Amino acid sequence: MYFKLIACDVLTREVGYCIARSPHTVDVEFTEKGQHEDSDRLRLVLQEKIDKAAESEKPYDAVLLAYGLCGNATVQLEARSTRLVLPRAHDCCTIYLGSRSRFRELFADNPSRPFSSAGYMERGDSYLHDGDTGRLLGLDRSYQDYVAQYGEENAKYIMETLTLSRDANTDDKVIYIDVPETSREEYACLCRESAEKEGREFIRVEGDIRLICRLVEGSWDEEEFLIVEPGQRTRAVYDWEEIIRAGE
């Protein structure tokens, strides 16, 4: 098969590794790390690239997106004449970790906890990604907000079972995701030094590139990937499991 892959440049090393092992032909195009700071603008950039892929003379079987919700940047994207495929992920942290379950294990108490990786260390000015996943999941909302949307009984249940996210900028932990295939020890050391200077606890965990590899291999299990057929748009769900769906 023939794929067009659009990815953030923080994943350059991991994407290159997986494409080299894919049985398919993959054309890849990257967006800059800094474009994540304006999710509305990034959405326009992604839609433009999707449209160009659909309009090109190349017979792409699918346009692949190596992005999560990314602050709603991938919400309301439309597949044109070519289907879209993207992982069910809140942001690239899930992509680095290889699964939603691993993301939840490490970030359930604060989904917006800052994290880093070799890709984040070598691109742009900031060594951290300060996520807004907690906000997208609704973890920063008040009891009255939940009452207005779900009713008083459900609001009580939500408030009893959800741990509200602390502000990402005051979190005292930094997760460094070290992908074995693309590990750079000097970046891990620099991240530790920067975190400790700021009084943060440095936590190093092992990453997993399985989602990227499965994406470019065409192994799109519906539990882990969303396939958007031509004429459909992406819709956010904002939960821990489905995360994103397709609709008219």
C-alpha positions in Angstrom: 0.0 0.0 0.0 0.9 3.6 -0.4 0.6 6.0 2.6 1.0 9.7 3.3 2.1 10.2 6.9 1.8 13.6 8.7 3.6 13.8 12.0 5.0 16.3 14.5 8.8 16.7 14.2 9.4 15.6 17.8 8.7 12.1 16.5 11.2 12.3 13.7 13.5 9.7 15.0 10.8 7.2 15.9 8.9 7.8 12.6 12.0 7.2 10.6 12.8 4.0 12.5 9.3 2.6 11.9 9.0 3.6 8.3 12.3 1.8 7.5 10.7 -1.4 8.7 7.3 -0.9 7.1 6.4 -3.2 4.2 4.6 -0.2 2.6 5.7 2.9 0.8 5.3 5.9 3.1 5.7 9.6 2.1 6.2 11.6 5.3 5.8 15.3 6.1 6.4 16.9 9.5 5.0 19.9 11.3 7.1 21.9 13.7 6.9 21.4 17.5 5.9 25.0 18.1 2.7 24.7 16.1 1.2 22.8 19.0 1.0 26.0 20.9 -1.9 27.1 18.8 -4.2 24.2 18.3 -6.6 26.1 16.0 -3.7 27.0 13.7 -2.4 23.5 13.8 -5.8 22.1 12.8 -5.8 24.4 9.7 -2.3 23.2 8.8 -3.2 19.6 9.1 -6.4 20.0 7.0 -4.4 21.7 4.3 -1.9 18.9 4.2 -4.7 16.3 4.2 -6.4 18.2 1.3 -3.1 18.4 -0.7 -2.6 14.7 -0.3 -6.1 14.0 -1.6 -5.5 16.3 -4.5 -2.1 15.0 -5.5 -1.6 12.6 -8.4 -0.2 10.0 -6.0 -2.6 7.1 -5.3 -2.5 7.1 -1.6 -4.5 4.4 0.1 -4.6 6.4 3.4 -3.4 9.6 5.0 -1.9 8.7 8.4 -1.7 11.2 11.3 0.8 10.6 14.1 -1.1 12.9 16.5 -3.4 12.6 19.4 -6.2 15.1 20.2 -3.3 17.6 20.8 -5.4 20.3 22.4 -8.2 19.6 19.9 -6.0 20.1 16.9 -7.2 16.9 15.3 -10.9 17.6 16.0 -13.2 18.4 13.0 -10.6 17.2 10.5 -12.3 15.9 7.3 -11.3 13.0 5.2 -11.6 14.0 1.5 -11.3 11.3 -1.1 -8.8 9.4 1.0 -9.5 7.9 4.4 -7.6 9.2 7.5 -6.1 7.0 10.1 -4.9 8.2 13.5 -4.3 6.6 17.0 -6.8 6.9 19.8 -4.6 9.1 21.9 -4.9 12.3 24.0 -1.5 13.6 22.8 1.9 12.4 21.7 2.6 11.2 25.2 0.4 8.2 24.6 2.1 7.7 21.2 5.5 7.7 23.0 4.3 5.3 25.6 2.7 2.9 23.1 -0.8 2.6 24.7 -3.6 4.4 26.4 -3.4 2.1 29.4 0.3 3.0 30.0 -0.6 6.7 29.7 -3.4 6.3 32.2 -1.1 4.4 34.6 1.5 7.2 34.6 -0.8 10.2 34.3 -4.1 9.4 35.8 -3.5 11.7 38.8 -2.6 14.6 36.6 -3.1 14.0 32.8 -1.5 17.4 32.1 1.8 16.5 33.9 4.8 17.8 32.0 6.8 15.2 30.1 9.8 15.1 27.8 11.7 12.9 25.3 14.7 13.0 23.0 12.5 14.7 20.4 11.4 17.4 22.8 14.9 18.0 24.0 16.4 18.5 20.6 13.6 20.7 19.0 12.4 24.1 20.1 13.2 26.2 23.2 11.4 24.3 25.9 12.6 20.9 27.2 9.1 20.0 28.4 5.6 19.4 27.0 3.1 21.0 29.3 -0.1 19.2 28.3 -3.7 20.2 28.5 -5.1 16.7 28.5 -6.6 17.3 32.0 -8.6 20.2 30.7 -9.8 18.2 27.7 -10.9 15.4 30.0 -12.9 17.9 32.1 -10.7 17.5 35.2 -10.6 21.2 35.7 -14.3 21.7 35.9 -16.3 22.6 39.0 -19.1 20.7 40.7 -21.7 23.1 39.3 -20.3 22.6 35.8 -21.0 18.9 36.2 -24.5 19.5 37.6 -25.4 21.7 34.6 -24.3 19.0 32.1 -25.0 15.7 33.9 -27.5 16.4 36.7 -26.9 16.5 40.5 -26.7 12.7 41.1 -24.2 12.1 38.3 -22.2 15.2 39.3 -21.8 13.8 42.8 -20.6 10.5 41.4 -18.1 12.3 39.1 -16.7 14.4 41.9 -16.3 11.4 44.1 -14.5 9.3 41.5 -12.4 11.9 39.6 -9.1 13.2 40.9 -8.9 16.8 39.8 -5.8 17.7 37.9 -3.4 20.1 39.4 -2.1 22.9 37.3 0.7 21.5 35.0 3.0 24.4 35.8 3.0 23.5 39.6 3.4 19.8 39.2 6.5 18.6 41.0 7.2 15.7 38.6 8.7 15.5 35.1 8.3 12.2 33.2 11.1 11.6 30.7 10.0 9.0 28.1 13.1 7.1 26.9 12.4 5.1 23.7 14.9 2.3 23.5 15.3 2.3 19.7 16.1 6.1 19.6 17.5 6.6 23.1 20.0 9.5 23.6 21.6 9.4 27.1 22.8 12.9 26.9 19.3 14.2 26.5 18.1 12.2 29.5 20.9 13.7 31.6 20.1 17.2 30.4 16.4 16.7 31.2 17.3 15.5 34.7 19.5 18.5 35.3 16.9 20.9 34.2 14.1 19.3 36.2 16.2 19.2 39.4 17.2 22.8 39.0 13.5 23.7 39.0 12.9 21.5 42.1 11.0 18.8 40.2 11.2 15.1 40.6 12.7 13.5 37.5 11.1 10.1 36.6 12.5 8.2 33.7 10.3 5.6 32.0 10.6 3.4 29.0 8.8 4.3 25.8 7.3 2.0 23.2 7.0 2.8 19.4 4.5 0.1 18.8 1.7 2.6 17.9 3.8 4.3 15.3 5.0 1.0 13.8 1.4 -0.3 13.6 0.2 2.9 12.0 2.7 2.7 9.2 2.3 -1.1 8.9 -1.4 -0.7 8.2 -2.3 -2.7 11.4 -5.2 -0.6 12.4 -7.0 -2.4 15.2 -10.2 -0.3 15.9 -9.4 -0.5 19.7 -6.3 1.6 19.1 -6.9 3.4 15.8 -9.7 5.5 14.3 -10.4 5.1 10.6 -12.2 8.1 9.1 -13.8 7.4 5.8 -14.1 10.0 2.9 -16.7 12.5 3.8 -16.5 12.0 7.5 -15.1 14.3 10.2 -13.3 13.6 13.4 -15.2 14.1 16.7 -13.7 14.2 20.2 -15.1 12.1 23.0 -12.9 13.2 25.9 -12.8 10.0 27.8 -10.0 7.5 28.6 -10.9 4.8 26.0 -12.5 5.9 22.8 -11.1 9.4 22.8 -12.0 10.2 19.2 -14.6 9.0 16.7 -15.8 9.7 13.2 -19.1 11.3 12.1 -20.8 13.1 9.3 
